[in-house]
Amino acid sequence: MYLRQKNLSLAFKLLIIVIGTIGILLQLGVFEGLFKVKLFNFFTIQCNCFCVIYLTANLVHLMKDPKGSSVAFYPLIRGMLLLGITVTMLVAHFLLGLGFSMGSSLGISMILLHYAVPILFILDCLLFERKGWIRKTDPLKWILLPSLYFFYAIIAAQFGNGIGINSRYPYPFMNADTLGWGQVLLNVSVLTIGFVLLGYLFYIVDRFIFRFTHNKKVTLA
C-alpha cells in the first residue's frame, strides 16, 4: 500500500530537502559567517547532502510527470541512501551517544541531521513508494556507500592531521591510534554485517507490505 497523491509527495520531499539543507548549513557554520569544509569528511554530512540532492532530483522528476510516477526514482540509489541515512541515525544514537536526552547540549543541526532527516526519509519510502521496489540482492549492494566511506576515512586519516576534529579519525570506533587496527577492523566488520541485516529488514518489510496489500493505492482527495 502506498499514497498516490502527487502534491502530498512533493510537499513531503520538499520538507525533507528544506530541513536537510538547514541542518547542513547550520552544521557548516554558514549562518555564522563560517564554512567548515572539514565537516564534509563526516558520513553524516555526506549522506545528508546525498539525500538532499537525490530528493531534489526526485522532486523535479515528479513535477515533470503529470500523473506522478509510481515507480521508485533510481531505486538502487534510493536504497543506498535509505540504508545510509538510517545508519547515520542509529550510529549517532547508540554508538556516539547522541540522543534527545542531551537536551540543550545537542545543537538543532544535530537533531535535524541525525534524527529528522533519517526518520522523514524512511517515512517517504514507506508512504510514497510502490511496494516491491526492493530486490533480494539489493541490500548487498547498498553497503557500497558505507564501505566506500570506511575506506576513504581510514586512508584520508593517514595524511596531514587527519580528517577528524579531536583526532585523525572522524569517529571513535575507527580510531586506530587508540584502539589498534585489529579492533578497528573488527568494529567495521561487525557494523558491515549489521548494515546488511538492516538492509534485509527493509527488504522484509517491503515484501510483507507488498504481499498483503497487493500494492493497493490510497488516493487522497
C-alpha positions in Angstrom: 0.0 0.0 0.0 1.2 3.5 -0.8 -0.2 7.0 -1.0 -0.8 8.1 -4.6 -1.1 11.8 -4.1 1.4 13.8 -6.1 1.1 17.1 -4.3 1.5 15.5 -0.9 4.5 13.6 -2.1 6.0 16.7 -3.5 5.4 18.6 -0.3 6.8 15.9 1.9 10.0 15.7 -0.2 10.4 19.4 -0.2 10.1 19.4 3.6 13.0 16.9 3.9 15.0 19.0 1.4 14.5 22.2 3.5 15.2 20.5 6.8 18.3 18.8 5.4 19.6 21.9 3.8 19.1 24.0 7.0 20.8 21.3 9.1 23.8 21.1 6.8 24.2 24.9 6.7 23.9 25.1 10.4 26.5 22.4 10.9 28.9 24.0 8.5 28.5 27.4 10.3 27.2 29.2 7.3 24.8 31.3 9.3 27.7 32.4 11.5 29.7 33.5 8.5 31.9 30.4 8.5 32.3 27.4 6.2 33.8 24.4 8.0 35.0 22.4 5.0 36.5 19.7 7.2 33.0 18.6 8.2 32.5 17.2 4.7 34.7 14.4 5.9 32.0 13.1 8.1 29.5 10.5 6.9 26.6 12.4 8.4 27.2 15.5 6.3 28.0 13.4 3.2 24.9 11.3 3.5 22.6 14.2 4.2 24.0 16.0 1.2 23.3 13.0 -1.0 19.8 12.7 0.3 19.1 16.4 -0.4 20.5 16.1 -3.9 18.6 12.9 -4.6 15.3 14.2 -3.3 15.7 17.4 -5.3 16.2 15.4 -8.5 13.2 13.2 -7.5 11.1 16.3 -6.9 11.9 17.7 -10.3 11.2 14.4 -11.9 7.8 14.2 -10.2 6.9 17.8 -11.2 7.6 16.9 -14.9 5.4 13.8 -14.6 1.8 14.9 -14.8 0.5 11.7 -13.4 3.1 11.2 -10.7 5.3 8.2 -11.1 4.5 5.1 -9.1 8.0 3.6 -9.8 10.9 4.3 -7.4 13.2 7.0 -8.8 16.6 5.3 -9.3 15.7 2.5 -6.7 19.3 1.4 -6.2 20.4 4.9 -5.2 17.3 5.3 -3.0 18.1 2.1 -1.3 21.7 3.1 -0.6 20.6 6.4 0.8 17.8 4.7 2.9 20.4 2.4 4.5 23.0 5.2 4.8 20.7 7.8 6.4 19.3 5.1 8.8 22.8 4.1 9.8 23.5 7.8 10.4 20.7 7.9 13.0 21.5 4.5 14.6 25.2 5.0 14.9 24.8 8.6 16.3 22.3 7.4 18.8 23.7 4.1 20.0 27.5 4.4 19.3 28.2 8.1 19.6 25.9 8.8 22.5 23.7 11.4 20.9 20.1 11.5 21.9 17.2 13.7 22.8 18.0 13.3 26.4 21.1 15.5 25.9 18.7 18.5 25.8 20.2 21.9 25.1 23.7 20.4 24.7 22.7 18.9 21.4 22.5 21.5 18.7 19.5 21.8 16.5 21.6 20.9 13.5 22.5 17.6 15.1 18.8 16.8 15.7 17.9 17.8 12.1 20.7 15.7 10.5 20.7 12.7 12.8 17.0 12.3 13.5 14.6 14.5 11.5 16.0 13.7 8.0 16.5 10.0 8.6 13.0 9.5 10.0 11.4 11.6 7.3 13.3 9.8 4.6 12.2 6.4 5.9 8.6 7.6 6.0 8.9 8.9 2.4 9.9 5.4 1.3 7.1 3.8 3.3 4.3 6.2 2.4 5.0 7.2 -1.2 6.9 4.3 -2.8 5.1 1.5 -4.6 6.0 -1.6 -2.6 8.1 -4.4 -4.1 10.8 -1.9 -5.3 13.5 -3.7 -3.2 15.1 -6.7 -4.8 16.5 -9.6 -2.8 20.1 -8.8 -3.7 19.8 -5.0 -3.2 20.9 -4.9 0.5 24.2 -6.5 -0.5 24.7 -3.6 -3.0 23.5 -0.9 -0.5 26.6 -1.5 1.7 28.7 0.1 -1.1 28.0 3.5 0.3 29.2 3.0 3.9 32.0 0.6 2.7 33.4 3.3 0.4 33.2 5.8 3.3 35.2 3.4 5.6 38.0 3.1 3.0 38.0 6.8 2.4 38.1 7.8 6.1 40.8 5.3 7.0 43.0 6.3 4.1 42.4 10.0 4.3 43.2 10.0 8.1 46.8 9.0 7.4 47.6 12.3 5.7 48.4 15.5 7.5 46.5 16.0 10.7 43.8 13.6 9.6 40.1 14.3 9.0 38.7 14.2 12.5 38.0 17.0 14.9 39.9 15.9 18.0 41.8 13.0 16.4 43.0 11.9 13.0 39.9 9.8 12.6 36.3 11.1 12.2 34.7 8.6 14.6 35.9 6.9 17.8 35.2 3.3 16.6 37.6 4.0 13.7 40.4 5.4 15.8 43.3 3.0 15.2 45.6 5.2 17.3 43.7 4.3 20.5 42.0 1.0 19.5 44.6 -0.6 17.3 43.9 -1.9 13.8 42.6 -5.2 14.9 39.8 -3.7 16.9 39.0 -1.1 14.2 38.7 -3.9 11.5 36.6 -5.9 13.9 34.3 -2.8 14.5 34.0 -2.2 10.8 33.3 -5.9 10.1 30.6 -6.1 12.8 29.0 -2.8 11.6 29.0 -4.0 8.0 27.2 -7.2 8.9 24.7 -5.1 10.9 24.2 -2.9 7.8 23.4 -5.9 5.7 20.9 -7.2 8.2 19.3 -3.8 8.4 19.0 -3.7 4.6 17.3 -7.1 4.7 15.0 -5.8 7.4 13.9 -3.1 5.0 13.5 -5.8 2.3 11.3 -8.0 4.5 9.1 -5.0 5.5 8.8 -4.0 1.8 7.9 -7.6 0.7 5.5 -8.0 3.6 3.5 -4.9 2.8 3.6 -5.8 -0.9 2.2 -9.3 -0.4 -0.6 -8.3 2.0 -1.7 -5.2 0.3 -1.0 -6.1 -3.4 0.2 -2.5 -3.9 -3.2 -1.0 -3.2 -3.2 2.7 -3.9 -4.6 5.1 -1.4 -5.6 8.2 -3.3 -6.3 11.2 -1.1 -8.8 13.8 -2.3 
